Amino acid sequence: DSIHFIMRTLQQRDAHRVRLSSAPNADHAFLFALEEANDKSYIHGEVVALGALIISWHCNVGADTFAATLDRCRIRRRPTQMTIGREELSKGLAYLPEYLSKQPDGSEYASIMRGRPIVGRRFDQLWEFLENA
């Protein structure tokens, strides 16, 4: 039941792509960029869920609801729960725009995560949300 609930929530979030064309789901790209930037492996599902939450927050579309869903399903979604430090997350998010620009076919990946990186004060706001919401 939990997995179906999470999948429905992700599908609902992805349905926003029509209205938010700058927010394609870069949740998996976030995982790969985080791992590459920190030369470290993480639990795939947890970090993809974290990436989806970050994108929802950055787009201001249902982040609180999604966070509550992850909590209800007992999915670790706070960076410190996953032993991802503040510097690691910052480094991964700063690298994500470059990672997204490295499309093998040379195509552009139009994402809010590429066009409006989460750095500086915006990162501080994100960290506060992730750890305290």
VMD Tcl script that draws the C-alpha trace (Angstrom):
set ca {
  {0.00 0.00 0.00}
  {2.83 2.40 0.85}
  {4.56 1.86 -2.50}
  {1.33 2.42 -4.42}
  {0.66 5.56 -2.41}
  {4.16 6.92 -3.14}
  {3.83 6.09 -6.84}
  {0.45 7.86 -7.08}
  {1.96 10.91 -5.35}
  {4.93 10.95 -7.73}
  {2.61 10.60 -10.71}
  {0.53 13.50 -9.44}
  {3.71 15.56 -9.06}
  {4.85 14.59 -12.55}
  {1.47 15.60 -13.95}
  {2.48 19.19 -13.12}
  {5.08 19.03 -15.90}
  {2.43 20.20 -18.33}
  {1.96 23.42 -16.39}
  {5.53 23.64 -15.08}
  {7.58 22.87 -18.14}
  {10.72 23.98 -16.31}
  {10.35 21.19 -13.76}
  {10.85 17.82 -15.43}
  {11.62 15.15 -12.90}
  {15.33 15.48 -12.29}
  {15.06 13.34 -9.16}
  {17.22 10.55 -10.59}
  {19.68 13.04 -12.05}
  {19.93 14.53 -8.56}
  {20.95 11.13 -7.18}
  {23.61 10.63 -9.85}
  {24.98 14.17 -9.50}
  {25.10 13.85 -5.70}
  {27.01 10.58 -5.96}
  {29.40 11.91 -8.58}
  {30.07 15.18 -6.75}
  {30.82 13.41 -3.48}
  {32.35 10.18 -4.81}
  {29.98 8.27 -2.57}
  {27.02 5.91 -2.97}
  {23.65 6.35 -1.33}
  {20.45 4.30 -1.05}
  {18.81 4.83 -4.42}
  {15.14 5.10 -3.40}
  {15.74 7.41 -0.48}
  {17.81 9.90 -2.45}
  {15.41 9.84 -5.42}
  {12.58 10.60 -2.96}
  {14.70 13.42 -1.51}
  {15.31 14.72 -5.04}
  {11.58 14.67 -5.77}
  {10.93 16.54 -2.53}
  {13.59 19.15 -3.37}
  {12.08 19.70 -6.82}
  {8.58 20.03 -5.33}
  {9.90 22.56 -2.82}
  {11.84 24.52 -5.46}
  {8.75 24.68 -7.70}
  {6.54 25.53 -4.71}
  {4.19 22.66 -5.57}
  {3.03 20.45 -2.71}
  {6.31 19.97 -0.88}
  {4.69 19.89 2.57}
  {2.16 17.30 1.42}
  {4.85 15.20 -0.22}
  {7.05 15.40 2.90}
  {4.10 14.25 5.02}
  {3.51 11.38 2.60}
  {7.12 10.24 2.88}
  {6.91 10.48 6.66}
  {3.66 8.51 6.73}
  {5.30 5.79 4.63}
  {8.38 5.85 6.87}
  {10.70 6.85 4.04}
  {13.78 8.60 5.34}
  {13.76 11.97 3.62}
  {15.85 14.26 5.79}
  {19.48 14.48 4.66}
  {20.83 13.85 8.15}
  {18.70 10.69 8.41}
  {20.52 9.43 5.30}
  {23.92 10.58 6.59}
  {24.09 13.26 3.92}
  {25.82 16.26 5.41}
  {25.03 19.86 4.65}
  {28.22 20.27 2.61}
  {27.57 17.07 0.66}
  {24.07 18.18 -0.28}
  {25.28 21.67 -1.17}
  {28.05 20.23 -3.34}
  {25.65 17.88 -5.13}
  {23.08 20.60 -5.82}
  {25.77 23.00 -7.03}
  {27.03 20.32 -9.44}
  {23.54 19.31 -10.66}
  {23.21 22.03 -13.36}
  {26.51 20.90 -14.91}
  {25.46 17.26 -14.65}
  {22.15 18.05 -16.39}
  {24.01 19.82 -19.20}
  {26.02 16.65 -19.97}
  {23.33 14.93 -22.02}
  {24.90 12.16 -24.10}
  {23.01 13.24 -27.21}
  {23.89 16.92 -26.70}
  {20.28 17.90 -26.05}
  {19.30 20.58 -23.60}
  {17.68 19.44 -20.37}
  {15.30 22.24 -19.48}
  {14.88 21.95 -15.75}
  {14.44 24.41 -12.94}
  {17.29 22.50 -11.30}
  {19.53 23.57 -14.17}
  {18.17 27.05 -14.85}
  {17.77 28.14 -11.22}
  {20.34 26.23 -9.16}
  {19.81 25.89 -5.43}
  {22.84 27.69 -4.05}
  {23.62 30.37 -1.49}
  {20.65 31.68 0.48}
  {18.26 29.47 -1.47}
  {20.23 26.44 -0.29}
  {20.03 27.68 3.32}
  {16.23 27.93 2.95}
  {16.09 24.42 1.48}
  {18.19 22.94 4.28}
  {15.91 24.56 6.86}
  {12.85 23.09 5.13}
  {14.34 19.60 4.73}
  {15.53 19.28 8.30}
  {12.61 20.96 10.06}
  {9.47 20.37 8.00}
}
mol new
graphics top color blue
foreach p $ca { graphics top sphere $p radius 0.5 }
foreach p [lrange $ca 0 end-1] q [lrange $ca 1 end] { graphics top cylinder $p $q radius 0.2 }
display resetview
